[in-house]
Amino acid sequence: MTQQLSFDLDAAPSLTPKRSPEIGAHDRCVIHHGVTVPYRLHRSRRRSIGLTVGDDGLRVTAPSWVSLRHIDEAVIEKFEWIQRKLQAIHIRHKKLALVASNWRAGGTLPYLGCRLVLRCGTAPEQPNPAAVWFEGDPDAPQVNQALWLPLPEDVDSARLRDLSQAWLQQRAKAWFEKRLAYFKTTSGLGPSAWKLSSANTRWGTCNSDGRILLNWRLIHFEPVVIDYVIAHELAHLRVMNHSAAFWDVLQTIYPDYLAGHRALSGVSPGDMPAV
Protein backbone atom coordinates (compact mmCIF):
# COMPACT_ATOMS: atom_id res chain seq x y z
CA MET A 1 0.00 0.00 0.00
CA THR A 2 1.43 3.42 -0.93
CA GLN A 3 0.51 7.00 -0.13
CA GLN A 4 1.48 9.89 -2.41
CA LEU A 5 1.90 13.64 -2.23
CA SER A 6 3.10 16.07 -4.87
CA PHE A 7 4.39 19.64 -4.82
CA ASP A 8 3.59 22.01 -7.69
CA LEU A 9 6.72 23.95 -8.63
CA ASP A 10 5.23 26.14 -11.36
CA ALA A 11 4.94 29.03 -8.91
CA ALA A 12 8.50 28.78 -7.60
CA PRO A 13 10.53 31.34 -9.59
CA SER A 14 13.67 30.73 -7.53
CA LEU A 15 13.89 27.15 -8.82
CA THR A 16 15.34 27.94 -12.23
CA PRO A 17 16.07 25.10 -14.64
CA LYS A 18 19.66 23.95 -14.85
CA ARG A 19 21.53 21.28 -16.78
CA SER A 20 20.02 17.92 -15.94
CA PRO A 21 22.23 15.67 -13.79
CA GLU A 22 22.56 12.02 -14.59
CA ILE A 23 19.18 10.32 -14.20
CA GLY A 24 19.20 7.66 -11.50
CA ALA A 25 18.26 6.76 -7.95
CA HIS A 26 20.19 7.87 -4.89
CA ASP A 27 19.84 7.18 -1.18
CA ARG A 28 19.60 10.33 0.92
CA CYS A 29 18.35 11.38 4.32
CA VAL A 30 17.35 14.49 6.24
CA ILE A 31 17.35 15.03 10.00
CA HIS A 32 14.40 16.84 11.55
CA HIS A 33 13.90 17.28 15.32
CA GLY A 34 16.58 14.66 15.88
CA VAL A 35 14.82 12.10 13.68
CA THR A 36 16.60 10.74 10.61
CA VAL A 37 14.35 10.39 7.57
CA PRO A 38 15.98 8.27 4.86
CA TYR A 39 14.58 8.35 1.36
CA ARG A 40 15.28 7.13 -2.15
CA LEU A 41 15.60 9.99 -4.64
CA HIS A 42 14.65 9.49 -8.28
CA ARG A 43 15.17 12.21 -10.86
CA SER A 44 12.68 12.56 -13.70
CA ARG A 45 11.20 14.99 -16.22
CA ARG A 46 8.13 15.61 -14.09
CA ARG A 47 7.30 19.22 -13.09
CA SER A 48 6.66 18.63 -9.41
CA ILE A 49 8.20 16.88 -6.41
CA GLY A 50 6.35 13.66 -5.57
CA LEU A 51 6.54 11.84 -2.24
CA THR A 52 5.47 8.21 -2.00
CA VAL A 53 5.50 6.14 1.19
CA GLY A 54 5.39 2.40 0.60
CA ASP A 55 6.61 -0.89 2.00
CA ASP A 56 10.16 -0.02 0.97
CA GLY A 57 10.09 3.36 2.76
CA LEU A 58 10.00 6.92 1.42
CA ARG A 59 10.55 7.52 -2.28
CA VAL A 60 10.94 11.04 -3.66
CA THR A 61 10.66 11.79 -7.36
CA ALA A 62 11.79 15.25 -8.40
CA PRO A 63 12.54 17.20 -11.57
CA SER A 64 16.16 16.94 -12.60
CA TRP A 65 16.66 20.71 -12.21
CA VAL A 66 15.44 21.05 -8.61
CA SER A 67 18.22 21.46 -6.03
CA LEU A 68 18.81 18.91 -3.27
CA ARG A 69 18.18 21.63 -0.71
CA HIS A 70 14.66 22.23 -2.00
CA ILE A 71 13.99 18.48 -2.12
CA ASP A 72 15.10 18.11 1.51
CA GLU A 73 12.89 21.04 2.47
CA ALA A 74 9.90 19.34 0.82
CA VAL A 75 10.59 16.20 2.86
CA ILE A 76 10.84 18.22 6.08
CA GLU A 77 7.63 20.10 5.27
CA LYS A 78 5.76 16.80 5.14
CA PHE A 79 7.65 15.25 8.08
CA GLU A 80 4.57 14.51 10.19
CA TRP A 81 2.66 13.00 7.23
CA ILE A 82 5.65 10.80 6.38
CA GLN A 83 6.03 9.60 9.97
CA ARG A 84 2.33 8.71 10.22
CA LYS A 85 2.47 6.68 7.01
CA LEU A 86 5.71 4.92 7.98
CA GLN A 87 4.26 4.05 11.39
CA ALA A 88 1.11 2.65 9.78
CA ILE A 89 3.22 0.48 7.47
CA HIS A 90 5.32 -0.70 10.43
CA ILE A 91 2.19 -1.74 12.30
CA ARG A 92 0.88 -3.50 9.19
CA HIS A 93 4.14 -5.42 8.79
CA LYS A 94 4.00 -6.56 12.42
CA LYS A 95 0.41 -7.65 11.91
CA LEU A 96 1.28 -9.61 8.77
CA ALA A 97 4.20 -11.26 10.59
CA LEU A 98 1.78 -12.45 13.27
CA VAL A 99 -0.54 -13.76 10.57
CA ALA A 100 2.32 -15.65 8.90
CA SER A 101 3.27 -17.29 12.20
CA ASN A 102 -0.33 -18.49 12.57
CA TRP A 103 -0.23 -20.70 9.45
CA ARG A 104 0.50 -23.90 11.38
CA ALA A 105 -1.28 -26.77 13.03
CA GLY A 106 -3.01 -25.30 16.08
CA GLY A 107 -3.13 -21.84 14.53
CA THR A 108 -6.38 -19.95 14.23
CA LEU A 109 -8.31 -18.47 11.33
CA PRO A 110 -11.23 -16.01 11.25
CA TYR A 111 -14.27 -17.31 9.37
CA LEU A 112 -17.68 -15.60 9.35
CA GLY A 113 -16.59 -13.68 12.43
CA CYS A 114 -15.58 -16.79 14.40
CA ARG A 115 -12.13 -18.03 15.27
CA LEU A 116 -11.48 -21.52 13.84
CA VAL A 117 -8.61 -23.77 14.85
CA LEU A 118 -6.46 -25.31 12.12
CA ARG A 119 -5.86 -29.04 12.58
CA CYS A 120 -3.69 -31.33 10.46
CA GLY A 121 -4.65 -34.94 9.88
CA THR A 122 -8.06 -36.57 10.02
CA ALA A 123 -10.81 -36.24 12.61
CA PRO A 124 -12.24 -39.56 13.94
CA GLU A 125 -15.67 -38.82 12.46
CA GLN A 126 -14.39 -37.38 9.16
CA PRO A 127 -16.09 -39.13 6.19
CA ASN A 128 -13.37 -38.43 3.59
CA PRO A 129 -9.78 -38.43 4.93
CA ALA A 130 -8.45 -36.91 1.69
CA ALA A 131 -10.61 -33.76 1.85
CA VAL A 132 -10.64 -30.60 3.93
CA TRP A 133 -13.32 -31.00 6.58
CA PHE A 134 -14.98 -28.57 8.97
CA GLU A 135 -16.29 -30.19 12.11
CA GLY A 136 -19.27 -27.86 12.49
CA ASP A 137 -21.97 -26.32 10.34
CA PRO A 138 -20.11 -24.13 7.79
CA ASP A 139 -23.13 -21.81 7.64
CA ALA A 140 -23.20 -21.36 11.42
CA PRO A 141 -19.67 -21.79 12.79
CA GLN A 142 -18.88 -21.73 16.48
CA VAL A 143 -15.73 -20.35 18.11
CA ASN A 144 -12.81 -22.83 18.29
CA GLN A 145 -14.36 -25.40 16.00
CA ALA A 146 -11.71 -27.16 13.92
CA LEU A 147 -10.91 -27.01 10.23
CA TRP A 148 -9.20 -30.32 9.45
CA LEU A 149 -6.62 -30.33 6.67
CA PRO A 150 -5.28 -33.59 5.13
CA LEU A 151 -1.70 -32.56 5.82
CA PRO A 152 1.12 -33.73 8.14
CA GLU A 153 1.71 -31.80 11.37
CA ASP A 154 5.07 -30.49 10.14
CA VAL A 155 3.71 -29.24 6.81
CA ASP A 156 5.20 -26.14 5.23
CA SER A 157 3.24 -23.05 6.29
CA ALA A 158 2.70 -21.95 2.67
CA ARG A 159 1.05 -25.26 1.78
CA LEU A 160 -1.16 -25.10 4.85
CA ARG A 161 -2.13 -21.53 3.99
CA ASP A 162 -2.94 -22.38 0.37
CA LEU A 163 -5.18 -25.29 1.29
CA SER A 164 -6.96 -23.28 3.98
CA GLN A 165 -7.55 -20.39 1.62
CA ALA A 166 -8.85 -22.69 -1.11
CA TRP A 167 -11.50 -23.90 1.34
CA LEU A 168 -12.29 -20.30 2.33
CA GLN A 169 -12.72 -19.31 -1.31
CA GLN A 170 -15.15 -22.19 -1.88
CA ARG A 171 -17.12 -21.08 1.15
CA ALA A 172 -17.01 -17.45 0.02
CA LYS A 173 -18.45 -18.35 -3.37
CA ALA A 174 -21.30 -20.32 -1.81
CA TRP A 175 -22.05 -17.68 0.85
CA PHE A 176 -21.96 -14.72 -1.53
CA GLU A 177 -24.18 -16.53 -4.04
CA LYS A 178 -26.74 -17.12 -1.33
CA ARG A 179 -26.68 -13.50 -0.14
CA LEU A 180 -26.90 -12.11 -3.67
CA ALA A 181 -30.01 -14.25 -4.17
CA TYR A 182 -31.44 -12.86 -0.91
CA PHE A 183 -30.92 -9.24 -1.95
CA LYS A 184 -32.34 -9.98 -5.39
CA THR A 185 -35.53 -11.10 -3.66
CA THR A 186 -35.70 -8.16 -1.25
CA SER A 187 -34.54 -5.32 -3.51
CA GLY A 188 -35.00 -6.57 -7.05
CA LEU A 189 -31.35 -5.75 -7.76
CA GLY A 190 -28.92 -8.30 -9.11
CA PRO A 191 -25.66 -8.17 -11.08
CA SER A 192 -25.44 -9.16 -14.72
CA ALA A 193 -22.57 -11.39 -13.57
CA TRP A 194 -20.33 -11.68 -10.56
CA LYS A 195 -17.16 -13.43 -9.47
CA LEU A 196 -14.65 -13.55 -6.63
CA SER A 197 -11.83 -11.04 -6.42
CA SER A 198 -8.38 -11.34 -4.81
CA ALA A 199 -7.61 -7.61 -4.84
CA ASN A 200 -5.43 -6.26 -2.04
CA THR A 201 -7.11 -2.86 -1.83
CA ARG A 202 -10.82 -3.23 -2.69
CA TRP A 203 -13.56 -5.22 -0.98
CA GLY A 204 -15.84 -4.99 -3.98
CA THR A 205 -16.40 -3.29 -7.32
CA CYS A 206 -19.29 -2.74 -9.73
CA ASN A 207 -18.81 -1.62 -13.31
CA SER A 208 -21.19 0.11 -15.70
CA ASP A 209 -22.14 -3.25 -17.28
CA GLY A 210 -23.59 -4.40 -13.97
CA ARG A 211 -20.82 -6.90 -13.23
CA ILE A 212 -19.74 -7.18 -9.61
CA LEU A 213 -16.51 -8.39 -8.01
CA LEU A 214 -16.54 -9.43 -4.33
CA ASN A 215 -13.32 -10.00 -2.45
CA TRP A 216 -13.19 -13.57 -1.13
CA ARG A 217 -11.46 -12.35 2.05
CA LEU A 218 -14.81 -10.92 3.17
CA ILE A 219 -15.54 -14.47 4.35
CA HIS A 220 -13.34 -13.71 7.36
CA PHE A 221 -15.95 -11.23 8.63
CA GLU A 222 -19.28 -11.69 10.32
CA PRO A 223 -22.32 -11.76 8.00
CA VAL A 224 -23.36 -8.17 8.70
CA VAL A 225 -20.10 -6.96 7.13
CA ILE A 226 -20.46 -9.19 4.07
CA ASP A 227 -24.03 -8.01 3.57
CA TYR A 228 -22.87 -4.40 3.70
CA VAL A 229 -20.35 -4.87 0.88
CA ILE A 230 -22.81 -6.81 -1.27
CA ALA A 231 -25.52 -4.19 -0.73
CA HIS A 232 -22.97 -1.44 -1.41
CA GLU A 233 -22.10 -2.88 -4.82
CA LEU A 234 -25.75 -3.55 -5.64
CA ALA A 235 -26.54 0.10 -4.86
CA HIS A 236 -24.04 1.05 -7.56
CA LEU A 237 -26.35 -0.60 -10.07
CA ARG A 238 -28.60 2.39 -9.46
CA VAL A 239 -26.03 5.12 -8.68
CA MET A 240 -22.41 4.70 -9.82
CA ASN A 241 -20.95 7.40 -7.57
CA HIS A 242 -20.97 7.99 -3.81
CA SER A 243 -23.33 10.93 -3.81
CA ALA A 244 -26.14 11.41 -1.29
CA ALA A 245 -28.42 9.60 -3.73
CA PHE A 246 -26.19 6.54 -3.54
CA TRP A 247 -26.34 6.36 0.25
CA ASP A 248 -30.11 6.75 0.10
CA VAL A 249 -30.31 3.73 -2.22
CA LEU A 250 -27.96 1.74 0.02
CA GLN A 251 -30.05 2.49 3.08
CA THR A 252 -33.13 1.30 1.25
CA ILE A 253 -31.42 -1.95 0.29
CA TYR A 254 -29.72 -2.52 3.64
CA PRO A 255 -30.84 -0.24 6.51
CA ASP A 256 -28.14 -1.60 8.87
CA TYR A 257 -25.28 -0.79 6.51
CA LEU A 258 -23.47 1.48 9.02
CA ALA A 259 -22.30 -1.44 11.17
CA GLY A 260 -20.53 -3.05 8.23
CA HIS A 261 -19.22 0.27 6.99
CA ARG A 262 -17.59 1.00 10.35
CA ALA A 263 -16.14 -2.51 10.66
CA LEU A 264 -14.22 -2.08 7.40
CA SER A 265 -13.04 1.46 8.11
CA GLY A 266 -9.25 1.51 7.76
CA VAL A 267 -9.07 -2.21 6.93
CA SER A 268 -7.85 -3.41 3.54
CA PRO A 269 -8.02 -6.95 2.12
CA GLY A 270 -4.23 -7.14 2.09
CA ASP A 271 -4.26 -7.01 5.90
CA MET A 272 -6.33 -10.17 6.26
CA PRO A 273 -6.70 -12.47 8.01
CA ALA A 274 -6.87 -10.45 11.18
CA VAL A 275 -5.22 -11.87 14.30
N, C-alpha and C positions, 0 to 999 in steps of 0.2 A: 504494500500500500504506500503511495507517495502523496505528498502535499506540495503544492507549487505556489510561488509568488513571483511576480515580475515587477520591474521598475522601469517606467517610461523615461528615456533619456532625451527625448526630443526637446524638452524645455530646459536643458542643461547646457548653456552656452559655453561654460568653462571647459567642458569635455570635448575638446576639438579633435577631429580625426587625425591620426598619425599613421605612419607606416605600420602595416600589420605585422606583428611578431609571428613566429612560427606557430602554426595551428597545432594544438596538442592538449594533453591533460596534465595538470600539475597538482601536487599535494601542497596545500597551504594551511595556515591556521591564523586565527586572531585571538587575542586575550582580552576579555572584557570582564570587569569586576573580579579578577582573579581566576576566571574560568576560561580554559582553553577550548576554542571551537575549531576543530579541524574541518577542512572541506576540500573537495576535489574541484579544481578549476578547469573548465573547458572554454576555449575561445571559439567564437563562431561569427557568422556574418549577421546575426540578429541585431536588432536596434535597441534592445533593452537587456537589463540584467535579470536573469531568472534564477530563483532559488528553489531547489527541489530536495525534500527530505524523504529518504526512503530507507529500505533495510540496510543499505550499504553506507548510510550516513548522509551528510549534507553535500550536495552537488550544486555548484554555481556555474552557470553558463553566461558569458558576457561577451559583448562586442570586442573585437580584436584591438580596437583603438582606445578602450577605456583603461585608465591607469589602475594599478594594483591598489593604490590608496583608496580610490573611489569604490572599488569592489569590496575591500575590507570594511569600509564605512557602511556599505549596504548590508553586509552581514551583521555588523554591530547594531544597526538600526532595527533589524528583525531578530535580535538576540532572544527575546522572550518567546517569540513565536517558534523559533528554531528549537529552543530547549523544551517547550511543551511537546512538540512533535517527536523529538528524539526520546523523551521520556515515555511517550505513548508507545513508540516502537519497542523500547526496552521492555516495557510491561508485557507487550504482545509476545515478544520472543520468550520471556520467562513462562508465559502461559502455554505457548506451543511446546516448550521443552517439557512441561508437566504432562501435556497431552501425550507426547511421544513416549514418555516413561510409563504411560498407562496402557500401552498396547502390549499386554502380556496376560498370561493366565492369572486370574484373580484380579485383573484390572476392571475398571468400571466404564460404562458407556451410557450417555443419556439417550433415551428413546421415549418419545411422546411424553416428555417431562418427567420420566422416571429414571432412576439409576439402575441399570442392569449390570450383572456381574459376568465377566467373560470366563468361560470354562473351556478347557481343552480336553478332548476325549469324547466319551459317550455316556450319557445318563442311563441309569438302569432301565428306565421305562421308555427310552428313545426307540421309535419304530424303525428308523433307517439310520444305521451307524455312519453311513457315508455322507449324510446331509447335515447342514446346519439346522439346529433344532432349538426352539425357544420353549422353555418349560411351562410357560403360562399362556394366557390368551393374548395373542399379538395385538388385538384390538383394544385390550384393557389390561395393560401391563401393571404389575405391582413392583414396588421398590425391592431391589435385591434379588429379583428372580434372575435365573441364569440363562445366558445364551451359550449353548454348547456348540463348539466348533470341532470338526473332525481333524484335529491337529495334535501333534505331540506337545507335551508340556514345555519343552525347550525350543519351540518353534521360533523362527526369526520374526521379529516384531512387525516387519513390513508385510509378511505373508499373513499374519494374524489380522493386521489392519485391513488388508485388501479383502479378505474373506468376510470380515465383519461388515465392512462398508458395502459389499455386494448384497448382503442380506438386508441392510438398511435401505439400499436403493430399491430393492424389490418391494419392501414394505412401503416405502414412500410412494411408489407408483400405484400400489393398490389403495393406499389411504387417500391420496390426492384425487384419484379417479372417483372414489366414493363421495368425497366432499364436493367435487365439481358437479356431480349428479345431484347432490342435495341442493346446491345453490341454483342449479338450473330449474329445479322444481319450485323453489321459493321465490326466485327473482325473474325467471325467464331468460336469464343471461347465460350464455355458454360460449366457449371459444370455438373457432372454426377448426382448430387443432391444438394440441398441447403436447409437451414432452418435458422430461426432466432436464434440469440444467446443473452444471458443475461449476458455475461461475464463482469467483472468489470475492466479488464485490456486490453482487445483486441477489436479492432473495427471489425476485420475480420480474418478468417483463411481459409487455403486451404490445404487439405491433399493430400497424394500421390495417392489416389483413385479418385481425382477430385471432392471431395465433399467440398462445401464451406459453412462457417458459416458467417452471417452478423449480427452485433449487432443492435438490434432494435432501440437503442438510437441514431443511425445515423439520424433518422427521425427528430431530433431536428435541424439538420443543413440544410443549403441551398443546393440545388441540386448538385452544383459543388463539394461539399465535399463528398456527397454520391457517386457520379459517380467515384470520385478518389478511394474510398475504394473498390468499385465493380471492377473497372479496375485493381486495385492492386492485388486483389485475382485472377482475371482471368489471369493476367500475370504469376502467379505462376503455372498455368496449363502448361506453356511452360518452365519456369525456377523456381525451387523450392527455390533457395537462393536469396540473395539480391546483387548479383554480378552486374558488369557493364552490362552484357547481360540482366539481369532482367530489369534494368531501360530502356534499349533500347526497350525491348518488351513493357513495360508500356507506353513509349512515343508513340509508334506506335498505341497502342490501344486507348490512351487518351492523346493527345498532351498537354492539359491544366492541367495535373496532379499536377503541382507545387502549384497551388492555394489551392487545397484541402489538399495537403501534409503540407503546412504551417499552414493552419487553424487548423489542428489536432496536431500540434507540442506542446508537453507538456500537452495535454488534454487527460484524460482517461475517459472511459465510466462511471466509478464510480463517477465522478464529475458532471454528468449531472442530471437534466437540468441546464444549465447555467442561471445566473440571472443578 
